[in-house]
């Protein structure tokens, strides 16, 4: 557990004080001043005089104030044209006493309205300052880093808890060895890197790896986010950096972990607008200074994580600061299987789960997504009143994570359902009729909350790192197979291919502008990826004329593969009809069922009901 909780900023205390002042001035003090004055009517006033209930009266220019006998309350009524009032008061022996309530002077009003609340606020501030003095003389923790500190003995995460990142763990194992026995490195004259930068996509376990290093080393672990250094007061961010490193030196050996370091470590401006964010740059400069001042044998290791390494300042990445970059990539097939097994230990599972199949189905998933898949599977088992998670739960949870839940209220018409059946079988059939295409795992026409009316799942047999030109062309043909099936069967097209069009265009453009798979441009890069970890944001690096030529070649490539897909389906129209009818009735079929129907030519077409479009 953390040793200290984040402190509230100074603006919080200022806001509390101002709120007290406003509330007292608007509500409390006027209530106090007016609490003993009660309004009444003139006829009640006269009646109480005649009943000998009034003790004293003060007649003012526009009102009459009076008090009853044995009562401290002051009553007020309006002044009337009553010539007999004086005689009536004398008759009933009512005292005439001036200044029952003295008129408040402007100075007294100022004292009560503002000076009194300010005195209370000053006392409150003094109490807070005295409390702050007990923790170093800083009343509002100004410039304190507020880093969360985890003691090594309380840190439960170890390297065995982090699966699928063997290369990253091997790189970080040196840090653990150094913290355990630095003399081994000092004897030979070697020094450990001052800083280690963990880079990779979101959800791959960068923060967990940092905590695992602290857990293995059994040393204090300081954790802070880069955004926590950013303050509205100039200089506070730099002060927090100084405080963090000062505390770390006192606790050495220890680990300092800065998550999302790009929040303060971004490239500094060098143009006309330089200095536009002085606070962030001052914080970065202080961080650079502190890392330069660190000695190699002080026992403090700095870890940082980011998924935007290209945005970091060059001075931060030079040798002597962040000397080593450790990639934390998306896990491969073996890594996904290991991660699934680690998270599956936390839930009750049946003994027949094939984690290799689940890992292949979850191609491209991060560690966080795999953890979510296991959790969704457990939730599904609970919903169905079962005590263990099964293979089907795992497979269904993959669809939930990547495609959304089944849309219960989306009821397709018979014509729409038939069209979706042909569309999805078109994808699967084109993939099966080509070489070097991933096998079909599942076909479904059940709508999902992601907006998909159906989908075809293909699963690679193993890891696939390189793709040939032919494989990518086959991928485009498979993506166009849904639209081609609609054209072959119905002679018309629908909006169901929107996502297919987007994906096919993306693959075709990458082939021409980035992979050098066009004879016209050869091995010339026409585009670059701005951030490979955050959505493959691509920008063109060519003239407008060349960009137009790229567009033309993209259109030509997609059209060629679309025509190939349509030709394949026309040549196998009987297979397309037979499998689509089967999918129409079953709504969901496995890849094995699909291949059995495809190769069973002698099946009687009339055995499966068919709804005409």
LUMVOMI-777869 format. One line per 5 residues: number of its first residue (from 1); their letters; for each residue x, y, z of C-alpha. Coordinates in steps of 0.5 Angstrom, whole numbers, always signed. Example, Ala and Ser with C-alpha at 12.3 -4.5 7.8 and 13.67 -1.06 7.14 Angstrom:
<nodes>
1) as) +25 -9 +16  +27 -2 +14
</nodes>
This chain:
<nodes>
1) xxxxx) +0 +0 +0  +2 +7 -1  +6 +10 +5  +3 +17 +3  -3 +20 +0
6) xxxxx) -3 +26 -5  -4 +32 -2  -9 +37 -4  -6 +43 -8  -6 +50 -5
11) xxxxx) -12 +53 -9  -16 +48 -6  -15 +51 +1  -16 +58 -2  -23 +56 -5
16) xxxxx) -25 +54 +2  -23 +60 +5  -26 +64 +0  -33 +60 +1  -33 +61 +8
21) xxxxx) -32 +69 +7  -38 +69 +2  -42 +65 +6  -41 +68 +13  -42 +75 +9
26) xxxxx) -49 +73 +5  -52 +69 +10  -49 +68 +17  -48 +75 +19  -54 +78 +17
31) xxxxx) -58 +73 +20  -54 +75 +27  -56 +82 +26  -63 +81 +25  -64 +75 +29
36) xxxxx) -68 +79 +35  -72 +84 +31  -79 +81 +30  -84 +85 +25  -91 +86 +28
41) xxxxx) -97 +90 +26  -100 +97 +28  -106 +94 +31  -103 +89 +35  -98 +94 +38
46) xxxxx) -104 +99 +40  -108 +93 +43  -101 +91 +47  -101 +98 +50  -108 +97 +52
51) xxxxx) -107 +91 +55  -101 +94 +59  -96 +89 +56  -91 +94 +53  -85 +96 +57
56) xxxxx) -81 +101 +53  -82 +104 +46  -78 +108 +41  -81 +112 +36  -77 +113 +30
61) xxxxx) -78 +117 +23  -81 +111 +20  -82 +106 +25  -83 +104 +32  -79 +99 +36
66) xxxxx) -82 +97 +42  -80 +91 +48  -85 +87 +52  -85 +86 +59  -80 +81 +61
71) xxxxx) -78 +80 +54  -71 +81 +51  -74 +81 +44  -75 +87 +40  -81 +88 +36
76) xxxxx) -82 +93 +30  -88 +96 +27  -89 +102 +22  -91 +109 +24  -98 +111 +23
81) xxxxx) -101 +118 +24  -104 +117 +31  -104 +124 +35  -107 +120 +41  -100 +115 +41
86) xxxxx) -97 +120 +46  -103 +120 +51  -104 +113 +51  -97 +111 +52  -97 +116 +58
91) xxxxx) -104 +113 +61  -101 +106 +61  -94 +108 +64  -90 +106 +58  -83 +108 +59
96) xxxxx) -80 +112 +53  -73 +110 +52  -68 +112 +47  -64 +108 +43  -67 +101 +44
101) xxxxx) -63 +99 +38  -57 +103 +36  -56 +105 +29  -50 +101 +26  -45 +106 +24
106) xxxxx) -41 +104 +17  -35 +102 +21  -38 +97 +25  -42 +95 +19  -35 +94 +16
111) xxxxx) -32 +90 +22  -38 +85 +22  -38 +84 +15  -31 +83 +13  -26 +84 +18
116) xxxxx) -29 +79 +23  -29 +74 +17  -22 +75 +15  -20 +74 +23  -23 +67 +22
121) xxxxx) -20 +66 +16  -13 +68 +18  -14 +63 +24  -16 +58 +20  -10 +59 +15
126) xxxxx) -5 +59 +21  -8 +52 +24  -6 +50 +17  +1 +53 +17  +2 +50 +23
131) xxxxx) +0 +43 +21  +5 +44 +15  +11 +46 +19  +10 +40 +23  +12 +36 +16
136) xxxxx) +18 +40 +13  +15 +47 +14  +11 +47 +8  +4 +49 +9  +0 +47 +3
141) xxxxx) +6 +42 +0  +8 +47 -5  +13 +43 -9  +12 +37 -6  +12 +31 -11
146) xxxxx) +6 +27 -8  +9 +21 -11  +6 +14 -9  +11 +10 -5  +11 +3 -5
151) xxxxx) +15 -1 +0  +19 -7 -3  +16 -12 +2  +9 -10 +1  +10 -11 -7
156) xxxxx) +6 -17 -9  +8 -17 -16  +14 -21 -19  +17 -23 -26  +13 -29 -26
161) xxxxx) +6 -25 -25  +8 -22 -32  +8 -26 -38  +9 -26 -45  +15 -21 -45
166) xxxxx) +21 -25 -44  +25 -20 -48  +23 -14 -43  +24 -18 -37  +31 -21 -39
171) xxxxx) +33 -13 -40  +30 -11 -33  +33 -17 -30  +40 -13 -30  +37 -8 -26
176) xxxxx) +35 -13 -20  +42 -16 -20  +45 -9 -20  +40 -7 -14  +42 -14 -10
181) xxxxx) +49 -13 -11  +52 -7 -14  +59 -9 -12  +59 -14 -18  +59 -9 -23
186) xxxxx) +63 -4 -19  +69 -9 -19  +69 -9 -27  +68 -2 -28  +61 -2 -31
191) xxxxx) +56 +2 -29  +48 +1 -30  +44 +6 -34  +42 +12 -31  +35 +11 -34
196) xxxxx) +31 +6 -37  +25 +8 -42  +20 +3 -43  +16 +4 -50  +10 +0 -53
201) xxxxx) +3 +0 -54  -2 +1 -49  -4 -5 -44  +2 -9 -46  +4 -8 -38
206) xxxxx) +10 -3 -38  +7 -1 -31  +7 -8 -29  +14 -9 -31  +16 -3 -27
211) xxxxx) +13 -6 -21  +16 -13 -22  +23 -10 -22  +21 -7 -15  +18 -13 -13
216) xxxxx) +24 -17 -15  +29 -12 -12  +25 -11 -5  +27 -4 -5  +22 +2 -5
221) xxxxx) +18 +4 -11  +16 +11 -12  +11 +12 -18  +8 +18 -21  +5 +20 -27
226) xxxxx) +8 +25 -32  +2 +30 -32  +2 +30 -24  +8 +35 -25  +4 +40 -29
231) xxxxx) +2 +46 -24  -2 +52 -26  +4 +56 -22  +10 +57 -25  +16 +53 -22
236) xxxxx) +12 +48 -18  +13 +43 -23  +21 +44 -23  +20 +44 -15  +16 +37 -15
241) xxxxx) +22 +34 -19  +27 +37 -14  +23 +34 -8  +22 +27 -12  +30 +26 -13
246) xxxxx) +32 +29 -6  +27 +24 -3  +29 +18 -8  +37 +19 -6  +35 +19 +2
251) xxxxx) +31 +12 +1  +36 +9 -4  +37 +4 -6  +30 +5 -10  +26 +5 -16
256) xxxxx) +23 +12 -19  +18 +10 -24  +15 +16 -28  +9 +14 -32  +7 +17 -39
261) xxxxx) +13 +21 -39  +11 +25 -45  +7 +29 -41  +13 +33 -39  +19 +30 -43
266) xxxxx) +16 +33 -50  +20 +36 -55  +22 +43 -53  +19 +49 -58  +25 +52 -62
271) xxxxx) +21 +57 -67  +17 +63 -66  +13 +60 -61  +18 +58 -56  +17 +59 -49
276) xxxxx) +9 +58 -50  +9 +53 -44  +15 +56 -40  +12 +51 -34  +13 +45 -38
281) xxxxx) +20 +47 -40  +22 +49 -34  +20 +42 -31  +23 +38 -37  +30 +42 -36
286) xxxxx) +30 +41 -28  +29 +33 -30  +35 +34 -35  +39 +37 -29  +37 +32 -24
291) xxxxx) +39 +26 -28  +45 +29 -30  +47 +30 -23  +46 +23 -21  +52 +18 -20
296) xxxxx) +52 +11 -22  +53 +8 -16  +48 +12 -11  +43 +6 -12  +37 +10 -15
301) xxxxx) +34 +7 -22  +30 +11 -26  +24 +8 -30  +20 +11 -35  +14 +9 -39
306) xxxxx) +11 +12 -46  +7 +10 -52  +10 +16 -56  +17 +15 -56  +18 +20 -62
311) xxxxx) +15 +26 -58  +20 +26 -53  +26 +31 -53  +33 +29 -56  +36 +31 -49
316) xxxxx) +32 +26 -45  +34 +20 -50  +42 +22 -50  +47 +17 -47  +47 +19 -39
321) xxxxx) +40 +20 -38  +35 +15 -41  +41 +10 -44  +37 +4 -45  +30 +3 -49
326) xxxxx) +26 -3 -47  +21 -5 -52  +14 -8 -49  +11 -10 -55  +4 -14 -56
331) xxxxx) +5 -21 -54  +6 -27 -60  +2 -33 -60  +6 -36 -54  +6 -30 -50
336) xxxxx) -1 -29 -51  -2 -37 -49  +2 -35 -43  -2 -29 -41  -8 -33 -41
341) xxxxx) -6 -38 -37  -3 -33 -32  -10 -29 -31  -14 -36 -32  -11 -38 -25
346) xxxxx) -15 -33 -22  -22 -36 -24  -24 -43 -24  -24 -46 -30  -25 -53 -33
351) xxxxx) -20 -58 -35  -21 -58 -42  -20 -51 -44  -15 -50 -50  -11 -44 -49
356) xxxxx) -7 -45 -56  -14 -44 -59  -16 -38 -55  -9 -35 -56  -10 -36 -64
361) xxxxx) -17 -33 -64  -14 -27 -60  -9 -25 -65  -6 -18 -64  -9 -17 -57
366) xxxxx) -5 -14 -51  -4 -16 -44  -10 -12 -42  -15 -14 -47  -13 -22 -45
371) xxxxx) -14 -20 -38  -21 -17 -40  -22 -24 -44  -21 -28 -38  -26 -24 -34
376) xxxxx) -31 -23 -39  -31 -31 -39  -32 -31 -32  -38 -26 -32  -41 -30 -38
381) xxxxx) -41 -37 -33  -44 -33 -27  -49 -31 -32  -51 -38 -34  -51 -40 -27
386) xxxxx) -44 -45 -28  -39 -45 -23  -33 -46 -28  -31 -42 -34  -31 -47 -41
391) xxxxx) -28 -46 -47  -34 -44 -50  -34 -38 -45  -27 -36 -47  -29 -36 -55
396) xxxxx) -35 -32 -54  -31 -27 -49  -26 -26 -55  -32 -24 -59  -35 -19 -54
401) xxxxx) -28 -16 -53  -27 -15 -60  -34 -14 -63  -39 -13 -58  -44 -16 -54
406) xxxxx) -50 -20 -58  -55 -15 -60  -61 -18 -57  -66 -12 -60  -63 -12 -67
411) xxxxx) -68 -17 -71  -67 -17 -78  -72 -18 -84  -71 -25 -88  -69 -21 -94
416) xxxxx) -63 -17 -89  -61 -24 -86  -61 -27 -93  -56 -22 -95  -52 -22 -89
421) xxxxx) -51 -29 -90  -49 -29 -97  -44 -23 -95  -41 -27 -90  -40 -33 -94
426) xxxxx) -37 -29 -99  -31 -27 -95  -30 -34 -92  -31 -38 -99  -26 -33 -103
431) xxxxx) -21 -34 -97  -22 -42 -97  -21 -42 -105  -14 -38 -105  -8 -40 -102
436) xxxxx) -4 -37 -97  -10 -35 -93  -12 -36 -86  -17 -41 -84  -24 -39 -83
441) xxxxx) -25 -40 -75  -32 -38 -75  -38 -35 -79  -44 -31 -76  -50 -27 -78
446) xxxxx) -52 -25 -71  -51 -17 -70  -47 -14 -65  -47 -8 -61  -41 -5 -65
451) xxxxx) -45 -5 -71  -43 -11 -74  -49 -15 -77  -45 -21 -78  -37 -23 -79
456) xxxxx) -32 -28 -81  -27 -30 -76  -20 -32 -79  -15 -35 -75  -7 -36 -77
461) xxxxx) -4 -42 -75  +2 -39 -72  +6 -33 -71  +6 -29 -78  +11 -23 -78
466) xxxxx) +12 -22 -86  +7 -22 -91  +8 -23 -98  +5 -18 -104  +1 -24 -106
471) xxxxx) -2 -25 -99  -4 -18 -98  -7 -18 -105  -11 -24 -102  -13 -21 -96
476) xxxxx) -16 -15 -100  -19 -20 -105  -22 -23 -98  -25 -17 -96  -28 -15 -102
481) xxxxx) -31 -22 -102  -37 -20 -98  -39 -14 -103  -38 -19 -109  -43 -24 -106
486) xxxxx) -48 -19 -106  -47 -18 -113  -47 -25 -115  -53 -27 -112  -57 -21 -112
491) xxxxx) -55 -16 -117  -55 -10 -113  -50 -8 -107  -52 -5 -100  -48 -1 -94
496) xxxxx) -46 -7 -91  -39 -7 -94  -37 +0 -91  -32 -3 -86  -29 -8 -91
501) xxxxx) -28 -2 -96  -24 +2 -91  -20 -4 -89  -18 -6 -96  -17 +1 -98
506) xxxxx) -12 +1 -92  -8 -5 -94  -8 -3 -101  -5 +4 -99  +0 +1 -95
511) xxxxx) +3 -3 -100  +4 +2 -105  +6 +8 -101  +10 +4 -95  +12 -3 -97
516) xxxxx) +15 -1 -104  +10 -6 -108  +9 -2 -114  +13 -2 -120  +12 +5 -121
521) xxxxx) +15 +7 -115  +19 +2 -113  +23 +2 -106  +21 +9 -105  +17 +11 -99
526) xxxxx) +11 +16 -100  +8 +16 -93  +11 +15 -86  +8 +12 -79  +7 +18 -74
531) xxxxx) +6 +13 -68  +7 +6 -69  +4 +5 -62  -2 +9 -62  -7 +7 -68
536) xxxxx) -2 +7 -74  -3 +15 -76  +0 +15 -83  +2 +22 -86  +4 +22 -94
541) xxxxx) +11 +25 -95  +10 +27 -103  +8 +32 -108  +0 +33 -109  +2 +30 -116
546) xxxxx) +5 +24 -113  -1 +23 -108  -6 +23 -114  -2 +18 -117  -2 +14 -111
551) xxxxx) -10 +14 -111  -10 +12 -118  -6 +6 -116  -10 +4 -110  -16 +4 -114
556) xxxxx) -14 +0 -119  -11 -5 -114  -17 -6 -110  -21 -6 -117  -17 -12 -119
561) xxxxx) -18 -16 -113  -25 -14 -113  -26 -17 -120  -22 -23 -118  -27 -25 -112
566) xxxxx) -33 -24 -116  -30 -29 -121  -28 -34 -116  -35 -33 -113  -39 -34 -120
571) xxxxx) -35 -40 -121  -37 -43 -115  -44 -40 -114  -47 -47 -112  -42 -47 -106
576) xxxxx) -44 -40 -105  -52 -42 -105  -51 -48 -101  -47 -45 -95  -51 -39 -95
581) xxxxx) -57 -43 -94  -54 -47 -88  -52 -41 -85  -58 -37 -86  -62 -43 -82
586) xxxxx) -56 -44 -76  -54 -37 -76  -47 -39 -73  -43 -44 -76  -35 -46 -74
591) xxxxx) -30 -47 -79  -30 -54 -79  -37 -54 -81  -36 -49 -87  -30 -54 -90
596) xxxxx) -35 -60 -89  -40 -57 -93  -35 -54 -98  -33 -61 -100  -39 -64 -99
601) xxxxx) -41 -63 -107  -46 -69 -107  -51 -66 -101  -58 -65 -103  -60 -58 -104
606) xxxxx) -67 -59 -102  -65 -62 -95  -64 -54 -93  -70 -50 -93  -69 -44 -97
611) xxx) -72 -37 -97  -72 -33 -103  -69 -26 -103
</nodes>
